[in-house]
């Protein structure tokens, strides 16, 4: 019985670290938009396409593309600005953020984006 409780405790500890964690591999949809804010801190915003391929009922290959909005800060933004461009393949890890704002017409808009904490460049240096 003690072993079962130990396993449950370990599982709970592992799950706590996974509460808000996103991992994606995909390609940039456009060149990153990088801005330097007051105080010199940089922010990079970009979209990432992920593809899932499957066969439909007719046996035809179908590719489903999902688009994700990503934001990165500081040194990660520096790396993105220096090395990434439209089409670059990357693996990212981060967390989901939900925010809202009011646009110029007074309409409340909602945004879900991924705040990047880890970035790995893939693709072997393709241009």
C-alpha positions as CSV (number, residue, x, y, z in Angstrom):
1,X,0.0,0.0,0.0
2,X,2.9,2.4,0.8
3,X,4.3,1.9,-2.7
4,X,1.0,2.9,-4.2
5,X,0.9,6.2,-2.3
6,X,4.6,6.9,-3.3
7,X,3.7,6.4,-6.9
8,X,0.6,8.7,-6.6
9,X,2.7,11.3,-4.9
10,X,5.4,11.2,-7.6
11,X,2.8,11.3,-10.4
12,X,1.2,14.4,-8.7
13,X,4.6,16.1,-8.5
14,X,5.3,15.4,-12.2
15,X,1.9,16.6,-13.2
16,X,2.3,19.8,-11.3
17,X,5.2,20.7,-13.7
18,X,2.9,20.1,-16.7
19,X,0.0,22.3,-15.8
20,X,0.4,24.9,-18.5
21,X,3.0,23.5,-21.0
22,X,2.9,23.5,-24.8
23,X,5.3,21.9,-27.1
24,X,5.1,22.4,-30.9
25,X,7.2,21.7,-34.0
26,X,6.4,23.7,-37.0
27,X,7.3,26.3,-39.6
28,X,7.2,30.1,-39.3
29,X,4.3,31.6,-41.4
30,X,6.1,34.9,-41.9
31,X,9.2,36.7,-40.8
32,X,9.1,37.4,-37.1
33,X,8.1,40.9,-35.9
34,X,10.7,42.1,-33.4
35,X,10.4,45.3,-31.4
36,X,12.7,46.9,-28.9
37,X,10.7,48.3,-25.9
38,X,11.6,51.1,-23.6
39,X,14.6,49.9,-21.5
40,X,16.0,47.8,-24.3
41,X,14.0,44.6,-23.8
42,X,13.0,42.9,-27.0
43,X,9.8,41.1,-27.9
44,X,9.3,38.8,-31.0
45,X,6.0,37.9,-32.3
46,X,5.4,35.2,-35.0
47,X,3.0,32.6,-36.2
48,X,3.8,28.9,-36.4
49,X,2.1,26.3,-38.6
50,X,1.9,22.7,-37.4
51,X,0.7,20.0,-39.8
52,X,-1.1,16.7,-39.1
53,X,-1.5,14.2,-41.9
54,X,-4.0,11.5,-42.0
55,X,-6.1,9.4,-44.4
56,X,-9.8,10.1,-44.9
57,X,-12.5,7.5,-45.4
58,X,-11.7,7.4,-49.1
59,X,-8.0,6.6,-48.3
60,X,-6.8,9.9,-49.5
61,X,-4.0,11.7,-47.7
62,X,-5.2,14.9,-46.0
63,X,-3.0,17.5,-44.3
64,X,-4.6,19.6,-41.6
65,X,-2.7,22.8,-40.8
66,X,-3.1,24.7,-37.5
67,X,-1.8,28.2,-36.9
68,X,-0.4,29.3,-33.5
69,X,0.5,32.8,-32.4
70,X,3.8,32.9,-30.5
71,X,5.5,35.6,-28.4
72,X,9.1,35.5,-27.1
73,X,11.0,38.0,-24.9
74,X,14.6,39.0,-24.1
75,X,17.4,36.7,-25.3
76,X,15.0,34.3,-27.0
77,X,13.7,37.3,-29.0
78,X,17.3,38.2,-29.9
79,X,17.9,34.7,-31.3
80,X,14.6,34.7,-33.2
81,X,15.5,38.1,-34.8
82,X,19.0,36.9,-35.8
83,X,18.3,33.4,-37.1
84,X,14.6,32.8,-38.0
85,X,12.6,33.8,-41.0
86,X,9.5,32.7,-42.9
87,X,9.6,28.9,-43.4
88,X,12.2,28.2,-40.6
89,X,11.5,25.0,-38.8
90,X,11.6,25.2,-35.0
91,X,10.6,23.3,-31.9
92,X,9.2,25.5,-29.2
93,X,8.2,25.0,-25.6
94,X,6.1,27.5,-23.6
95,X,2.8,28.2,-22.0
96,X,-0.6,29.3,-23.1
97,X,-1.6,32.9,-22.4
98,X,-5.0,34.4,-22.9
99,X,-5.5,38.1,-23.1
100,X,-7.9,40.6,-24.4
101,X,-7.9,44.2,-25.6
102,X,-10.3,46.7,-27.1
103,X,-9.7,47.6,-30.8
104,X,-10.0,51.0,-32.5
105,X,-13.7,50.4,-33.1
106,X,-14.4,49.7,-29.4
107,X,-14.8,45.9,-29.9
108,X,-13.3,43.7,-27.3
109,X,-10.9,41.1,-28.9
110,X,-9.6,37.9,-27.3
111,X,-6.1,36.5,-28.1
112,X,-4.6,33.1,-27.2
113,X,-0.9,32.9,-27.7
114,X,2.1,30.8,-26.7
115,X,4.8,32.5,-24.6
116,X,8.0,30.8,-25.7
117,X,10.4,29.7,-23.0
118,X,12.6,27.3,-25.0
119,X,13.5,27.3,-28.7
120,X,15.3,24.8,-30.8
121,X,16.1,25.5,-34.5
122,X,15.6,22.5,-36.8
123,X,15.9,21.9,-40.5
124,X,19.7,21.8,-40.7
125,X,20.3,25.4,-41.7
126,X,18.1,25.6,-44.8
127,X,17.8,29.0,-46.4
